[in-house]
Amino acid sequence: MTGPVRTGASRPAEERGTGRILVAGVGNVFLQDDGFGVETVRRLAARTPELPPGVELMDAGIRGVHLAYRLLEGYRTLVLVDLVSREGPPGTLYTIDVGPGPPAARSAPGPLDTHAMDPASVLALLHDLHAGAGGTLPEEVYVIGCEPRDTGEGMGLTPPVAGAVDAAADLVLDLVRRAPSVARRS
């Protein structure tokens, strides 16, 4: 390689992609409904022509630390797709505007379990990493969540959660199309 290698911190904002949107599916596909976020992002990948320019998809799975580091690369908007338990019927979808700040409720410091990171843990780690390493934090953070039926061991979503995947993909598409950072096609 010739020439200097420029890091994200030294590149102009346009090059760092601060107008980009990241849609990340999180969860463990070996725990039934916990694979909801991953399956929704897979379904969105099949609908790539419907995504506005600047939208990137990530199957984050159980790699919450990797997701937190990737977010420091400069995304204006983050959409996390995951399970959300709010005592509703299984398959119920929620759209939650988390906002850009760190989660209000943070667990006590302790060993980091990289395989059990929920969206709040990922966002808390992101803010901690930003404080220590810099980078660009998302200005908008949303969660598209689904009420689970069963997160016991096993592969495959339960019927009510599987039935919510296409509707969740539609919610994500609607959200990223409305995001102010999306480049408009002529």
Beta strands, then each sheet from edge to edge (+ up, - down):
strand 1: 21-26
strand 2: 55-61
strand 3: 77-83
strand 4: 93-97
strand 5: 140-146
sheet 1: 2+ 1+ 3+ 5+ 4-
end
